[in-house]
Amino acid sequence: MRGRSISDHLLLAQEIFNKLRYSKACNGFLAIKVDMEQAYDSMCWATLKKMMADLGFPTRFVNLVMECILDPRYSILINGSNSNWIEGKSGFRQGCPLSPFLFILCSQLLSNAFHSRGADVGIRISSNSQKISHILFANDILLFMEAKVSSMKKVREIVEGYCKWTGQNINYHKSSFVCGSSVERRRKVQISRFMGIKLVEEIEYLGTKLALRRLRKVDFQVLLDKSSKKINAWGNRYISLAGRLVLIKSVYLSLPIFIMTHSLIPLKTLMEFEKICKDFIWNKCDGKQGIHYVTWEHLYKPK
């Protein structure tokens, strides 16, 4: 979407979590991460057609789009032989370039429902800002509200209505919520029972961990392990020094840079990343430590 970035969603979510952490409001606030079961596979075709018509798309264009997604057939390869054709009844094809855009059009129904019936639901980051009730990015959904019964009832009503319109189903086992610091333990248990989802200390949204505390080294251990595995998979036996530099700058650093852009990473973790890079560049083919001919400060300078 023009003018929108994944960073906007993450930074806004972090601001709201900061509000949850420091707010002293009487009722307190909570954030819910909603996980949908097979979100793309269960989306209703009739919902898409009506949504495009309501948004003013030309009838000819709507019909062309529907021809692309209606009546799909699938065949499964079993022991080298194709099975009989299986006709699809709903959902968008995985890997189809149209699917993400069509899914976003249908997800607009949830935003419309919050704007029309959930105006009193949400969290204000500041006194003059508007209430933020939800953040949508593809099939990742975050909901925000006060920790009181009326708000939770309204949110549950809106989400259940959205599921009926679109054919979506909430995965209650994977959905979770985080309560603000001012919410009492007893109320947290009541919220978990009322909403039917589990209470957690932090959630992961768009690949970034959101928590009511400062992130520690252990929170980035998975990222460090993935980075190390990638380096080990490459090896350095048949790669020149110039090739290693290209791999580090263009491929390897793309893994942690996204996280670094949106999170405060401990210094020890940054030093671990540097060590992995240095070892890959300078170590010998047999794994023995090599000579560092150029300082690291010169290596990571921009071209």
N, C-alpha and C positions, 0 to 999 in steps of 0.2 A: 504494500500500500504506500503510495507516494507520501513522503514527508513523515512516515512512521518508522520507528526502529525498535528492535528488540530491547535495546538499551533503555528506551523510554519506560517500558513495562517493568524492567528489573529495578531501575532507580526509583520509580514510583512505589513499587512493592517494598523496597528497603526503607523508604520514608515512612510508610505506614507501619512497618514493623518497629521502627524507631518510636513512633507514636504509642504503639502497644507497650513498649518497654518502659517508657517514662511517664505515661499518662496516670494521673491520680483520680480519674473520674470514678464516680460512685459505683456505676454498674460495671465499668471496665469494658474492654473491647476484645473481639476475637477474629481470627482469620481462618477460613476454611479452604482447603485445597480439595476440589472435586475431581474425582477420577471417573471417567465414563468408560463403560465396557464396550470395547470394539467400536469406538466412536465413528470411524469412517464406514464401517461395514453395516451399521444399523440405521444410518440416516434415511429418513423417509423421502421417497421421490416426490410425492404429492406436496410435501412441505416446501421443497425447493421450487417447484413450479409456481405455487401460490406466492412464495416470497419474491421471486423474480417479477411476477405480474404486479405485485403491490409496489415494488420499487420502480416500476415504470419501464421495464425492458420491453422492446418491441416484440410483438407476438411471434413474428418470424424467427427472431433470435432465440426466444424461449423454446420454440419447437425444435430448432436445430440443436440446442443444448440437450434437450430431453431425448432426442434421437441418439445422442452420443452415449447416454448413460442408461437408457431403458433396455430391458431384456438382455442382459449380459449372459453369456454361457461359459462355463468353465469345464475343463477336462483335467483329471489328475493322472499323472504318470506313475503307475504302480508296477514295479518289477519290469520296467522297460515297455510296458503296454499302456495305452491310453484308456482311461475309464469312459463310461458313457457320459454324455453331456449333462451338466448340472445347471439348471436355470437359476439365476439370481433374482431375488425378490426385493432387495433394498440395498442401500449403501453405495459408496463411490469406490471406483477401482483404485487400489494402491498403486502408486507410481504414475498415474495419469496426471498430466500437467494441469488439467482442469480441476481435479479433485480438491486441492487446498482452497481455491477460490470459491468453489461451490459450497464447501463446508463453512467457510466464513460467512457466506450469504445466509445460510440457515442459522448460524450462531447469532446473527443479528437479532433473531427473535428473542433471545434471552436478554439482550441489552434493551430492546424495546419494552419488554415486560418490566424490567427494573425501572425504566424511566417513567412508565405510565402508572405502575401500581406499587413501586417501591421507593417513592421519592423520600420517605422518611427513614429509609435504611441506608446505612453507610457510616463512614468515619470522615471527620474533617481533620486535615493535617494542621490547619491553622484556623483562626477565628473567622477570617474573611474568605476562606476557600470553600468550594462546593463539596458536597459529600461524595465520597467514592465508595460505591457499593460492590463493584466487581472489576476484575481485569481479565480480559480474554486475549489469548494469543494462540490461534489455531484451536487445538482441543485441550489446551491447558487453561484451567479456570481457577481463579482465586476470588473468594467472596469475603466481604468485610462488613461487620455489624457490631452493634452494642450487645453486650452479654445479658440480654433481657429476653423474656419469653415472647413478647409481642414482635420483636425484630426477628427472632429465630422462626416463629410461626410464619411470618410473611415471606422470609427467604425460602423456607421449605415449600411453601405453597407455590411460589414462582418457579422454583427449580423443578418441582414435580409436574407443573403445568407444561414447562418447556420439554420435559421428557415425553409427555403424552403427545405433544404436537410433532415432535421430530423422530420419535421411535427410539430415543436414547435411553440408556439405563445406567443408573449410578452404581459404581462398584464400591460398596460400603466398606469392604475389607481394605481397599487401597486408599480410600479417602481419609483425610485426617484434619485436625484443627489445632491451632495454637491460641492460647489465651494470654491476654495482657497480664502484666505483673500485679495489677490491682485486683484481679479476680481471685476470690477465695477458692481453696481446694474443694470444698463441698459443692460449690456452684459448678466447678469444672466437671465433677462427676455427674451432676445433674444434666449439664449440657451434652455430655457424651451419650447419656442414655436417651435424651430427648431427640438428638439428631441422628443417633445410630452409628456414629463414627468414633474413632479412637482419638484420644488426646496424645499429642507428641510435643517434644521440646523444640524441634525445628522441622522445617519442611524444605524440600528441594523443588525449585521452580525454574524452569528453562535452564537446567544444568547448574544453577547456583544455589547454594544453601542459604536459607533465610532463618535467622534465629534471634532470640531476645538477649543475646550475649555476644561478646566479641569472639570471632572465630579463632580457633587454635590450630596448631600444626596437625593434630590428628584429623581435623576436618578436611584436610587437603591430602591425606595419605593416599586415597584412591587415585587422585590425579597424579601424584608422584609415581605410583605403581604403574599406571597406564603409560606414563611417559617413559619409564625405564624399559617396559616391555617393547615399546616402539623402537627405542634405540637398540635394544638387543636383537630385535628382528632384522634391523638393517645390517648390523655388523660393520666392520670397517676394513676388512681384508682387501677388498677390491675397489675401494672408494678413495679417490684422491683427496688431498687436503681441501682443494677448492670445492669438490663435490660435497664433502662433509659440511663445509660452511654453508653451502646452498641448502642442504637438508635441514640444518639447524635453524637457519633464519626463515625459510619459507614454509617448512612443514612442521618441525618439532615445536617451535615456539608458538604456532597457531593453537596448540592445545591449551597451554596455560594462560595465554594472553587474554582470551575472552573472560576467564575467571578473574584474572588480575584487574581487568578493567572495571569490574563491578563489585569487587570485594577487597577488604583490607587484609592482605596476606601477611602472616608473621615473617619476620626477617629470616628466621631459621629455614622456613620453607623456601624462600627466594634463594638462599644460599645453596639449598639442596638442588634446585633447578640449575643454578650456575655450575655446580660440581658435575652434574650429569653432562652438561654441554661441554665442559672442559675435558672431561675424560674421553668423550666420544671424538673430539677433535684431535687431541694430542697423544692419547695412548697408542701403543703399538699394536700390531695385528695379534700378537700372542697374549694381549691383555696386560703386558707390563707397562709401567708408567713411563711416558715419554717426556721430552724436554719441551717446556712452554716457551716457544721462540718469541711470541708476541704477547703483551699483556692483554687481559680480558677486556680492559677499558677500550683498547684500540679495536678489538675484534667486533664489538657490538655497536660501533659507531655507524650512523646511517651513511649510505653511499653519497 
